[in-house]
Amino acid sequence: MKLEILAIGAHPDDIEISCCGTILHHIALGHKVGLLDLTAGELGTRGDAETRLKEAGAAAKMIAAEIRENLMMPDGFFEQSKENMLEIIRKIRQYKPEIVLANSLSDRHPDHGRAAKLIADACFYSGLVKIETESEGKFQEAWRPKAIYHYIQDYNLEPDFVFDISNYIERKFEILMAYKSQFYNPNSNEPETPISSREFIEFLKSKSCTYGRAAGFHYAEAFNVSRYIGVKNLFDLL
């Protein structure tokens, strides 16, 4: 299966928190989008790996993603290693995305910035023909995505562009609630975390509103790039 967009996150729920609305828009346009998690988020204070994987599966169905896979790297301790890079390269060559969405370049959680570099490096090396990989016993051809966009997460980084999600804001938060172990649940007896309060959901919505305002959108998700964005028509920037 060829995907047009592959969204990759260090943990289950990274993608939903930061770029779910953007994904929903492109799926509505008919684009094939897949999701890839690096870890099961097993070090999270609330829930466990099994719970997180079930929640991620439920969220993927709500998004209508073509696939959702997990590389099961160790949460908190995955490294910029050859083995981990090859794991991502195999998925890039398997699905051949034109665009990859990846973790924030810098963030409160150390995994996020580390994942951003790991994913970006894997996208580059995936295009080198002298790096040979196989999947299910078959040789994989080299493939390099045309663009990598890093979704902004907890830190309020200065965006390089914002994407209008005004038509998808309510659906985004419905999907976030698939992660019952992680977000606000008045019936939970687990310890509170920075993302489990009612205020965190309000923060996310306000943040989307703030990013959207300067562009004339009600709500937006924000992204950074590591190279210039080229345009062929000034009216594409309106």
KOLPA-435457 format. One line per 2 residues: number of its first residue (from 0); their letters; for each residue y, z, x of C-alpha. Coordinates in steps of 0.02 Angstrom, whole numbers. Layout:
N
NUM = a = Y:Z:X | ...
//
This chain:
238
0 = mk = 0:0:0 | 174:-44:64
2 = le = 315:77:24 | 498:35:26
4 = il = 554:215:55 | 457:355:139
6 = ai = 536:528:122 | 474:653:250
8 = ga = 502:841:250 | 451:984:362
10 = hp = 401:1089:211 | 352:1057:30
12 = dd = 516:1066:-69 | 631:1005:73
14 = ie = 633:832:-5 | 660:896:-183
16 = is = 804:1011:-134 | 901:881:-35
18 = cc = 863:702:-88 | 764:707:-251
20 = gt = 903:628:-353 | 919:483:-230
22 = il = 732:454:-240 | 731:459:-431
24 = hh = 869:326:-435 | 772:207:-324
26 = ia = 609:232:-418 | 703:191:-579
28 = lg = 757:28:-496 | 575:-15:-464
30 = hk = 562:32:-280 | 401:108:-214
32 = vg = 433:280:-139 | 311:396:-52
34 = ll = 323:577:5 | 255:653:165
36 = dl = 260:838:210 | 229:894:389
38 = ta = 170:1072:347 | 110:1171:197
40 = ge = 253:1296:217 | 128:1435:244
42 = lg = 253:1549:333 | 365:1560:180
44 = tr = 392:1737:117 | 336:1694:-59
46 = gd = 177:1606:-108 | 46:1536:10
48 = ae = -13:1368:75 | -130:1335:-71
50 = tr = 7:1373:-197 | 135:1266:-107
52 = lk = 17:1118:-101 | -17:1130:-288
54 = ea = 169:1143:-325 | 204:993:-213
56 = ga = 74:892:-308 | 152:938:-474
58 = aa = 326:892:-412 | 263:724:-347
60 = km = 195:681:-520 | 361:725:-599
62 = ia = 451:615:-473 | 324:474:-502
64 = ae = 302:450:-315 | 171:324:-261
66 = ir = 90:448:-141 | 113:623:-73
68 = en = 22:676:84 | 28:826:200
70 = lm = -5:818:387 | -45:1005:393
72 = mp = 50:1039:553 | 75:1225:587
74 = dg = 227:1290:494 | 355:1358:615
76 = ff = 258:1304:769 | 240:1116:762
78 = eq = 300:1037:923 | 377:876:988
80 = sk = 206:828:1053 | 115:664:1076
82 = en = -17:715:948 | 110:757:813
84 = ml = 210:600:845 | 55:493:831
86 = ei = 12:575:664 | 180:518:594
88 = ir = 168:348:677 | 2:317:590
90 = ki = 82:352:421 | 232:241:458
92 = rq = 117:98:510 | 5:127:360
94 = yk = 144:121:230 | 272:12:322
96 = pe = 430:85:241 | 596:-5:260
98 = iv = 689:161:248 | 638:336:304
100 = la = 724:491:235 | 709:638:355
102 = ns = 761:819:378 | 937:873:423
104 = ls = 992:847:603 | 1041:1031:615
106 = dr = 1007:1172:494 | 980:1359:466
108 = hp = 790:1339:474 | 738:1288:651
110 = dh = 598:1178:582 | 722:1061:499
112 = gr = 815:1002:654 | 653:994:753
114 = aa = 572:889:616 | 724:774:611
116 = kl = 701:729:795 | 512:717:783
118 = ia = 524:597:635 | 664:493:712
120 = da = 570:476:877 | 409:429:785
122 = cf = 503:293:690 | 561:218:855
124 = ys = 394:229:945 | 304:160:793
126 = gl = 385:-7:835 | 313:-15:1011
128 = vk = 162:-131:1019 | 92:-45:1174
130 = ie = 66:115:1075 | -100:81:991
132 = te = -160:174:837 | -301:161:712
134 = se = -322:217:533 | -495:227:453
136 = gk = -563:130:601 | -441:-14:584
138 = fq = -309:-64:712 | -130:-38:652
140 = ea = 9:-160:685 | 174:-95:755
142 = wr = 308:-60:624 | 483:9:639
144 = pk = 585:58:485 | 753:-28:470
146 = ai = 847:136:440 | 828:324:450
148 = yh = 940:432:342 | 943:620:369
150 = yi = 971:718:208 | 1088:866:227
152 = qd = 1007:1033:187 | 1074:1211:194
154 = yn = 1216:1191:318 | 1368:1102:248
156 = le = 1372:963:376 | 1502:825:367
158 = pd = 1412:681:280 | 1415:501:340
160 = fv = 1386:446:160 | 1347:521:-9
162 = fd = 1237:451:-146 | 1279:464:-331
164 = is = 1148:567:-424 | 1251:604:-579
166 = ny = 1120:528:-695 | 979:627:-615
168 = ie = 1051:800:-585 | 962:885:-731
170 = rk = 796:802:-692 | 814:856:-510
172 = fe = 822:1038:-559 | 677:1020:-680
174 = il = 574:955:-534 | 631:1096:-420
176 = ma = 560:1219:-546 | 386:1150:-509
178 = yk = 397:1264:-358 | 377:1421:-462
180 = sq = 335:1527:-311 | 494:1480:-218
182 = fy = 639:1477:-340 | 713:1593:-469
184 = np = 579:1675:-575 | 629:1837:-664
186 = ns = 446:1881:-688 | 402:1871:-503
188 = ne = 359:2030:-408 | 375:1948:-238
190 = pe = 517:1988:-116 | 683:1900:-139
192 = tp = 726:1762:-16 | 883:1658:15
194 = is = 819:1526:-108 | 739:1633:-243
196 = sr = 896:1697:-329 | 979:1623:-483
198 = ef = 1134:1600:-374 | 1043:1479:-259
200 = ie = 1018:1354:-399 | 1201:1371:-444
202 = fl = 1244:1345:-260 | 1143:1184:-252
204 = ks = 1227:1115:-407 | 1400:1162:-344
206 = ks = 1361:1085:-175 | 1310:922:-260
208 = ct = 1473:927:-358 | 1575:956:-199
210 = yg = 1492:812:-107 | 1517:698:-256
212 = ra = 1698:739:-291 | 1775:649:-142
214 = ag = 1681:490:-186 | 1724:499:-371
216 = fh = 1549:552:-425 | 1505:701:-532
218 = ya = 1359:746:-419 | 1296:677:-253
220 = ea = 1171:705:-114 | 1233:690:64
222 = fn = 1162:605:218 | 1192:584:403
224 = vs = 1148:435:512 | 1120:419:698
226 = ry = 1187:241:707 | 1326:144:623
228 = ig = 1298:80:447 | 1333:-106:438
230 = vk = 1399:-191:282 | 1421:-375:239
232 = nl = 1539:-353:93 | 1682:-228:80
234 = fd = 1652:-214:-106 | 1484:-134:-69
236 = ll = 1584:17:-11 | 1675:44:-176
//
